[in-house]
Amino acid sequence: MRLGVDFGTTHTVVAYADRGNYPVLSFADETGDFHDHFPSVVAELGGELRFGFQALGLAREPDATLIRSFKRFLSDPRAIPSKPVRIGSVVLPLGDLLSGFLSALKTAILTRSNLDPVYAQNGSAEPLFCVIAVPAHGHGAQRFMTLDAFRGAGFRPVAMLNEPSAAGFEFTHRHRSSLTAKREHVVVYDLGGGTFDASLVQIRGTHHEILDTHGLSWVGGDEFDTALLDLVFMRASLSRTDLPRGALAHLLDQCRDAKERLSPNSRKLSIDLEGSLGALAPVPELVIPVDDYYDACTPLVEKTIEAMAPVLDSLEGALADEANGGSGLAGIYVVGGASALPLVARLVRKRFGRRVHKSPYPSAAVAIGLAIASDESAEFELSDRFTRTFGVFREGEAGHEITFDPIFTRDSSVPGPNGRRVSCRRSYVAMHNVGHFRFFECDAVGTDGRPSGDGVLSGDVLFPFDPLLCKDEDLASVPIKRNDRGRRIEEEYTLDEHGMVAVTIRNLDADYQRVFHLAAERGVNGG
């Protein structure tokens, strides 16, 4: 069985390859009703954790703790697999939380989904090969933890794609007739539950090349839920401090449900305050005009359109070529669960006109694209790019200044599954006894040579330049000092098909080296 698994902030969607078709799996909830997603939630009661629909059922208990959108823990710049997270009375490593959720997903696929009955009966013996996804601007640790959690849960990932890259596959599968020799560029607008990505894709036949990608880490459907909650607080003269945690969670659920019921013809939202707050409700029900809610959400959608600006700048050359008979824009493809809010497509169309195409299955577009990528008979190909800038801080002017040395930039190609890893080398003579390397990821490098945009420390590494220290396991306790004699040092960086970086540091004079897989534990592990 070959699957496409879109582990989302609010919903996880799974599609599978079936003789050129890519149906979306349905999962049974606790009452036997089927849904086209598996909820990305965890609940705790009495020291036990439950995931997905079981978690939602457990959350009805008064003493239970329900955590939604726990995937956002991965976006924390300090996130590592061993970082402790608290779910009610349970504290566990983040990596264990992720693999626990994905193990529950695997069980649901095999026992509580609409898979072929024969496979469902014998599926536990058949490997679940899958292609998985991460936000395009996800940092190295986020990529590592996602891949490691899938493996730990018993899946067999064969590739990991950026989410908008997968949606590009789904566009080609569904809208092949829109692509011509004169219109072979697509801008993917991907607004999910927790993140936003925009990618410029050039499509020639079944070959997809990602030309540019930009996005936002903290804008998604969750923010639309919060916008409605804030509006409820204002209209009902309530404050967060007035409500106990459980009542606040129920009210947010009400807002989420009301948002998801909206259609293009909706004129109002009804919030059952009494059902959420009981005796604390100032009125039984609150009715909010849809236009007022859309006014509150408009700045969020405008942020996503602004974040697309660099991608559209990259497109300008293609549009100019189109006027001269070259290749231009086939369309802007709107996908992602949060894009189902009618306001989103309305504002994007207002800005970009008739070339905006909304996926008929916005919540499933990425999963379907991943399933296509898992299908060897589809023969789809992808040339992707590194979506961030990775580099290292170095001392300059005899230690009097710090400079940033970019190693891989947004122009760097990411190798395909069977391609050779991209490599880059730095060589120099080191005059200190110990090298202290601070590796950093960011959106870009400014004109002043400094990192700009969202940044995260991806590694803090010590390496013994002095051969007398090469067997010292505690270099942090060694004072750093200058030597009379320098040593020839070489750094070799490799970028793999998952967008993760490893560095090998060698002492060429003394012939020893150490390898650091930076995403695993922020670079503190060597081998």
matplotlib code that plots the C-alpha trace (Angstrom):
import matplotlib.pyplot as plt

x = [0.0, 1.3, -0.1, 0.2, -0.1, -0.6, 0.0, -1.9, -2.2, -5.9, -6.7, -4.5, -5.6, -4.5, -4.9, -3.7, -2.6, -5.1, -4.4, -4.1, -6.8, -6.0, -9.0, -9.0, -9.4, -12.4, -12.1, -14.8, -15.3, -16.4, -20.1, -19.3, -19.7, -17.0, -15.0, -12.4, -9.8, -8.2, -8.2, -4.8, -5.6, -4.4, -6.2, -5.2, -7.2, -5.9, -2.3, -3.3, -3.2, -5.6, -5.4, -7.7, -11.4, -10.7, -9.2, -12.4, -14.5, -12.3, -12.5, -16.1, -15.0, -14.8, -11.3, -9.8, -7.3, -7.6, -4.8, -5.4, -2.9, 0.0, 1.8, 2.6, 5.1, 7.3, 7.5, 9.1, 12.7, 13.7, 11.9, 14.0, 12.8, 13.7, 12.0, 9.5, 5.8, 3.0, -0.4, -2.5, -0.7, 1.6, 5.0, 6.8, 9.4, 8.0, 9.3, 7.3, 4.1, 4.5, 5.2, 2.3, -0.1, 1.2, 1.0, -2.7, -3.1, -1.6, -3.9, -6.9, -5.8, -5.7, -8.8, -11.1, -10.9, -12.6, -9.7, -10.4, -11.8, -9.2, -6.3, -7.9, -8.0, -4.4, -2.9, -0.8, 1.6, 1.9, 4.3, 2.7, 5.0, 4.2, 5.2, 4.9, 4.9, 6.2, 5.6, 7.8, 9.6, 9.9, 13.3, 15.7, 14.7, 11.0, 11.8, 13.9, 11.3, 8.5, 10.5, 11.7, 8.2, 6.7, 9.5, 9.0, 5.3, 5.9, 5.4, 8.0, 8.5, 9.9, 10.0, 9.2, 7.9, 7.1, 3.4, 2.8, 5.0, 2.7, -0.3, 1.4, 1.2, -2.5, -3.1, -1.4, -3.4, -6.7, -6.1, -3.7, -5.7, -4.9, -1.2, 0.1, 3.5, 2.6, 1.2, 3.3, 3.6, 1.4, 1.4, 0.2, -1.5, -1.6, -3.4, -3.5, -4.6, -1.3, 0.9, 0.8, 3.0, 3.2, 5.2, 5.9, 6.0, 7.0, 5.2, 6.3, 4.4, 4.9, 8.1, 7.6, 10.3, 9.9, 11.2, 10.5, 8.7, 7.8, 5.4, 4.3, 4.8, 2.0, -0.9, -3.6, -7.0, -6.3, -6.0, -9.4, -10.9, -9.3, -10.6, -14.1, -13.5, -12.3, -15.4, -17.6, -15.8, -16.3, -20.0, -20.8, -18.7, -16.7, -13.0, -10.7, -10.0, -13.8, -13.8, -12.4, -10.1, -12.8, -15.4, -13.0, -12.0, -15.7, -16.4, -13.4, -14.8, -18.1, -16.3, -14.4, -17.6, -19.5, -16.6, -16.5, -20.3, -20.0, -20.9, -20.7, -24.4, -24.1, -25.2, -24.7, -23.0, -24.8, -22.7, -24.4, -23.1, -25.3, -24.1, -20.5, -20.5, -23.6, -24.5, -21.6, -23.3, -24.6, -27.1, -28.2, -27.0, -25.0, -25.6, -22.8, -23.2, -20.8, -19.6, -18.4, -16.5, -15.0, -13.8, -11.9, -10.3, -9.4, -6.1, -5.0, -5.8, -4.1, -1.0, -0.9, -1.3, 1.6, 3.7, 3.2, 4.8, 8.3, 6.8, 4.9, 8.1, 9.7, 6.7, 7.0, 9.7, 7.5, 4.5, 6.7, 7.8, 4.1, 3.5, 6.3, 5.0, 6.9, 5.7, 3.3, 0.8, -1.7, -3.3, -3.1, -4.2, -5.9, -5.5, -5.4, -8.1, -8.3, -8.8, -12.3, -13.3, -15.2, -13.5, -10.1, -10.9, -13.0, -10.0, -7.5, -9.8, -10.3, -6.6, -5.7, -8.8, -10.1, -6.9, -7.5, -8.5, -9.8, -9.2, -12.5, -10.9, -8.8, -8.2, -7.1, -5.1, -1.7, -2.5, -3.7, -0.5, 1.6, -0.3, 0.6, 4.2, 4.1, 2.8, 5.8, 3.5, 2.5, 6.1, 5.8, 9.1, 10.0, 13.0, 12.7, 14.7, 16.0, 13.4, 15.6, 19.2, 21.5, 24.9, 27.3, 28.5, 32.2, 34.7, 36.3, 39.0, 40.8, 37.6, 36.5, 33.5, 31.0, 30.1, 27.5, 28.7, 25.8, 26.3, 23.0, 20.7, 17.2, 18.8, 20.3, 18.7, 17.5, 18.4, 15.7, 15.2, 17.9, 20.1, 23.5, 23.5, 24.4, 27.7, 29.7, 33.2, 35.1, 38.8, 41.1, 43.9, 42.6, 44.7, 42.6, 42.6, 38.8, 36.3, 32.9, 30.4, 26.9, 24.8, 21.7, 18.7, 16.8, 14.5, 17.3, 20.4, 20.0, 22.0, 24.2, 25.1, 23.1, 20.3, 16.8, 13.3, 12.4, 15.5, 16.4, 19.7, 20.1, 23.4, 25.9, 29.0, 32.4, 35.3, 38.9, 41.3, 44.1, 44.9, 45.6, 41.9, 40.5, 39.5, 38.2, 34.4, 33.8, 35.1, 32.7, 35.0, 38.1, 39.1, 39.4, 42.8, 45.0, 47.8, 51.2, 50.7, 47.7, 45.9, 44.4, 40.6, 38.0, 34.2, 32.0, 28.3, 25.7, 22.1, 19.9, 16.6, 14.6, 16.2, 18.3, 22.0, 24.9, 28.5, 31.7, 34.6, 38.1, 41.6, 43.5, 46.9, 46.1, 43.6, 40.5, 37.0, 33.6, 30.1, 27.2, 23.6, 22.4, 18.6, 18.7, 19.4, 20.4, 23.9, 25.2, 25.6, 28.7, 30.0]
y = [0.0, 3.4, 6.4, 10.2, 11.4, 15.1, 15.5, 18.8, 21.2, 20.5, 17.6, 14.8, 13.6, 10.4, 9.4, 6.3, 5.2, 2.9, 2.2, 5.8, 7.1, 8.7, 8.4, 10.0, 7.7, 8.0, 7.3, 6.1, 8.2, 6.7, 6.5, 4.8, 7.9, 8.4, 11.5, 12.4, 13.2, 12.0, 14.8, 16.1, 16.2, 14.6, 14.2, 13.1, 11.6, 9.7, 9.6, 8.1, 9.7, 9.2, 10.6, 11.5, 10.6, 8.8, 12.0, 13.9, 11.3, 11.5, 15.3, 15.0, 13.9, 16.9, 16.1, 15.5, 17.8, 18.2, 19.8, 20.8, 21.9, 20.3, 20.1, 23.8, 22.6, 21.7, 25.3, 26.5, 27.5, 25.6, 22.4, 19.2, 15.5, 15.4, 18.6, 17.8, 18.8, 18.6, 17.1, 17.4, 15.3, 13.6, 15.0, 13.3, 14.1, 15.9, 13.1, 10.5, 12.7, 12.8, 9.1, 8.3, 10.2, 8.7, 5.2, 5.9, 7.1, 3.8, 1.8, 3.8, 3.3, -0.5, -0.9, 2.1, 3.3, 2.5, 0.6, -2.4, -5.1, -7.7, -5.2, -4.0, -7.7, -8.5, -5.0, -5.3, -7.6, -5.3, -2.3, 1.2, 3.0, 6.7, 10.1, 12.7, 16.5, 19.5, 23.2, 24.6, 26.9, 24.3, 24.3, 21.4, 20.1, 20.2, 18.0, 15.6, 15.2, 14.6, 12.0, 10.3, 10.2, 8.5, 5.9, 5.4, 4.8, 2.0, 3.8, 3.5, 7.1, 6.9, 10.7, 14.0, 16.9, 20.5, 20.9, 23.3, 21.1, 18.2, 20.5, 21.2, 17.5, 17.5, 20.6, 18.8, 15.6, 17.6, 20.5, 19.1, 20.8, 24.2, 23.7, 24.6, 25.5, 29.2, 28.8, 26.4, 28.3, 27.8, 29.7, 27.5, 29.4, 26.9, 28.1, 25.4, 25.1, 26.6, 27.8, 29.5, 28.7, 30.1, 28.4, 29.2, 25.9, 25.5, 22.4, 20.7, 17.4, 15.5, 17.4, 20.1, 22.6, 24.8, 28.3, 30.1, 29.6, 32.0, 31.7, 32.4, 30.1, 31.5, 32.3, 29.7, 28.4, 28.7, 32.4, 32.6, 30.7, 33.1, 36.1, 34.9, 34.1, 37.7, 39.0, 36.9, 38.3, 41.8, 41.4, 39.5, 41.7, 38.7, 38.3, 35.3, 35.8, 35.4, 31.8, 28.6, 26.6, 24.1, 26.6, 28.6, 25.5, 24.7, 28.2, 28.1, 24.8, 26.5, 29.2, 26.7, 24.7, 27.9, 29.0, 25.6, 25.7, 28.9, 28.9, 31.6, 32.3, 32.5, 35.8, 35.2, 33.0, 31.7, 30.9, 28.8, 30.6, 28.7, 25.4, 26.4, 28.5, 27.3, 29.8, 32.0, 32.9, 36.5, 35.5, 32.1, 32.7, 35.3, 36.1, 37.8, 39.1, 37.3, 40.6, 41.6, 38.4, 38.7, 42.3, 40.8, 38.1, 40.3, 41.5, 37.8, 37.1, 40.2, 39.0, 35.9, 37.9, 40.2, 37.1, 36.0, 39.2, 37.7, 34.7, 37.0, 39.1, 35.9, 35.4, 38.8, 37.7, 34.8, 37.1, 39.3, 36.3, 35.4, 38.8, 37.9, 34.4, 32.7, 30.8, 32.5, 31.8, 29.0, 30.0, 30.6, 27.4, 27.9, 24.9, 24.1, 23.5, 27.1, 28.3, 26.8, 30.0, 31.8, 35.1, 33.6, 32.8, 36.0, 38.2, 36.3, 36.6, 40.3, 40.7, 38.4, 38.0, 35.0, 33.0, 31.9, 28.2, 26.9, 23.2, 21.2, 19.4, 22.1, 20.1, 17.0, 18.5, 18.0, 14.4, 13.6, 15.1, 13.0, 9.9, 10.7, 11.1, 7.7, 6.1, 5.0, 4.4, 8.1, 9.1, 12.5, 14.3, 17.1, 19.5, 21.3, 24.1, 24.8, 27.1, 28.9, 30.1, 27.9, 29.2, 29.6, 32.5, 33.1, 35.4, 38.1, 40.7, 38.5, 38.0, 41.6, 41.1, 38.3, 37.6, 35.2, 32.8, 31.4, 27.8, 26.9, 29.6, 29.7, 29.1, 25.7, 22.7, 19.8, 16.4, 14.0, 10.6, 9.0, 12.0, 12.8, 15.0, 18.6, 19.4, 22.5, 22.9, 25.5, 25.2, 27.4, 27.4, 27.5, 29.1, 28.2, 24.9, 24.5, 25.5, 26.7, 26.6, 28.2, 27.1, 29.1, 29.0, 32.1, 33.3, 35.2, 37.4, 41.1, 43.6, 44.1, 40.4, 39.6, 37.0, 38.4, 37.1, 34.1, 32.5, 29.4, 28.1, 24.7, 23.6, 24.6, 22.4, 22.2, 20.6, 20.0, 21.8, 20.7, 16.9, 16.6, 17.3, 14.9, 12.3, 14.8, 14.2, 17.5, 20.2, 22.7, 22.7, 23.4, 27.1, 28.4, 29.9, 30.7, 28.3, 29.2, 26.8, 26.7, 23.5, 23.0, 22.5, 21.5, 21.7, 19.7, 20.3, 18.0, 18.7, 15.6, 14.9, 15.9, 19.4, 18.5, 19.4, 17.4, 18.7, 16.8, 18.8, 17.4, 18.2, 17.6, 17.7, 15.1, 13.1, 12.9, 14.1, 14.3, 14.2, 16.3, 15.7, 19.1, 18.6, 15.6, 17.4, 20.9, 19.8, 18.7, 15.1, 14.0, 10.7]
z = [0.0, -1.0, 0.8, 0.9, 4.4, 5.1, 8.9, 9.4, 12.2, 12.8, 10.5, 9.1, 5.7, 4.0, 0.3, -1.4, -4.9, -6.6, -10.3, -11.3, -8.9, -5.5, -3.2, 0.2, 3.2, 5.5, 9.2, 11.6, 14.8, 18.1, 17.0, 13.7, 11.4, 8.8, 8.2, 5.5, 8.1, 11.3, 13.9, 14.9, 18.6, 21.9, 25.2, 28.6, 31.5, 34.5, 33.1, 29.8, 26.3, 23.5, 19.9, 17.1, 17.5, 20.7, 22.1, 21.1, 22.9, 26.0, 26.1, 27.1, 30.5, 32.9, 34.1, 30.7, 29.0, 25.2, 23.2, 19.6, 17.0, 18.9, 15.5, 16.2, 18.8, 15.9, 14.7, 18.0, 17.2, 20.4, 19.5, 19.6, 19.9, 23.6, 24.6, 27.3, 26.6, 29.1, 28.2, 31.3, 34.0, 31.5, 30.6, 27.7, 25.0, 21.9, 19.7, 21.7, 21.4, 17.6, 17.2, 19.6, 17.4, 14.2, 15.7, 16.5, 12.9, 11.6, 13.7, 12.4, 8.8, 9.3, 11.5, 11.3, 7.7, 4.5, 3.0, 0.9, 3.4, 2.3, 2.9, 6.2, 7.4, 6.3, 6.3, 9.5, 7.6, 4.6, 4.8, 4.7, 2.2, 2.3, 1.0, 3.7, 3.8, 5.8, 5.5, 2.8, 5.2, 8.0, 9.6, 9.7, 13.2, 12.1, 9.1, 11.1, 13.9, 11.3, 9.4, 12.6, 14.1, 11.0, 11.1, 14.8, 14.3, 11.8, 8.5, 5.7, 4.3, 0.8, 0.4, 2.1, 0.1, 0.8, 1.1, -1.8, -4.0, -3.4, -4.2, -7.5, -8.4, -7.5, -9.8, -12.8, -12.1, -12.0, -14.4, -17.0, -19.8, -18.2, -18.9, -22.3, -23.8, -23.3, -19.8, -17.7, -14.4, -11.4, -8.1, -5.3, -2.5, 0.5, 3.6, 6.2, 9.8, 11.1, 8.3, 4.9, 1.9, -1.6, -4.3, -8.0, -10.0, -13.6, -15.0, -18.2, -18.7, -15.4, -14.5, -11.8, -10.9, -7.9, -8.8, -5.5, -2.2, 0.7, 3.6, 7.2, 10.2, 12.3, 10.1, 9.4, 10.3, 14.0, 13.7, 12.0, 14.9, 17.4, 15.4, 15.8, 19.5, 20.0, 18.3, 20.6, 23.6, 22.4, 21.5, 24.7, 27.0, 28.2, 29.0, 28.9, 32.5, 33.2, 32.0, 33.4, 31.0, 30.0, 29.2, 27.1, 25.2, 24.5, 23.3, 20.9, 19.6, 19.0, 17.1, 15.0, 14.2, 13.2, 11.0, 9.2, 8.5, 6.6, 2.9, 0.2, 0.9, 4.7, 6.3, 10.0, 12.5, 15.6, 18.7, 21.5, 24.5, 27.0, 25.6, 26.0, 29.2, 31.1, 33.9, 32.8, 29.5, 29.5, 26.8, 25.5, 21.9, 20.1, 16.5, 14.5, 10.9, 8.6, 7.2, 10.6, 11.0, 7.5, 8.4, 11.4, 9.2, 6.2, 7.7, 8.1, 4.4, 3.4, 5.3, 3.1, -0.1, 1.1, 1.8, -1.8, -3.1, -3.5, -5.4, -7.7, -8.2, -9.5, -11.8, -13.4, -15.8, -16.9, -17.4, -19.6, -21.6, -22.1, -23.8, -26.2, -26.9, -24.1, -21.0, -18.6, -15.8, -15.9, -12.7, -9.0, -7.2, -3.8, -1.5, 2.2, 4.8, 5.9, 2.3, 2.6, 4.3, 1.5, 2.2, 1.2, -2.4, -2.7, -1.7, -3.7, -6.8, -6.1, -6.2, -9.1, -11.2, -13.1, -13.1, -9.6, -9.3, -6.0, -5.5, -5.2, -2.3, -0.6, 2.6, 0.7, -2.2, -0.5, 0.5, -3.0, -4.4, -1.9, -3.0, -6.6, -5.6, -4.0, -7.2, -9.3, -12.3, -12.4, -13.3, -11.8, -11.2, -8.9, -8.8, -5.5, -3.8, -0.4, 1.0, 3.7, 4.1, 6.2, 7.3, 10.2, 12.3, 12.2, 13.9, 11.9, 12.5, 15.1, 17.1, 17.1, 14.8, 13.9, 10.3, 8.8, 6.1, 4.0, 3.1, 1.4, 0.2, -1.4, -4.8, -3.7, -5.4, -3.2, -4.6, -5.7, -3.9, -6.1, -6.7, -5.2, -2.2, -2.7, -1.1, -0.3, 1.3, 3.3, 4.0, 6.2, 8.7, 12.3, 15.0, 18.0, 20.0, 19.7, 17.1, 18.2, 15.3, 15.6, 12.7, 11.9, 9.5, 8.4, 5.6, 3.8, 4.2, 4.1, 2.1, 5.2, 5.2, 8.3, 8.6, 8.2, 8.8, 10.9, 12.3, 14.3, 15.8, 14.0, 15.6, 18.3, 17.7, 19.3, 17.3, 18.5, 16.2, 18.5, 17.9, 21.6, 22.3, 19.7, 22.3, 24.8, 25.3, 27.2, 25.0, 26.6, 29.7, 27.7, 27.6, 24.0, 23.2, 20.3, 19.3, 17.9, 15.1, 12.8, 11.5, 8.1, 8.6, 6.1, 6.5, 4.1, 4.1, 2.5, 1.8, 1.5, -0.3, 2.8, 3.0, 6.1, 6.5, 7.8, 8.3, 8.4, 10.0, 9.3, 10.6, 7.4, 9.2, 11.8, 9.7, 11.9, 11.5, 13.1, 11.5, 12.8, 11.7, 12.6, 12.6, 15.0, 18.2, 17.1, 16.1, 19.5, 18.4, 16.5, 15.2]

ax = plt.figure().add_subplot(projection="3d")
ax.plot(x, y, z, "-o")
ax.set_aspect("equal")
plt.show()
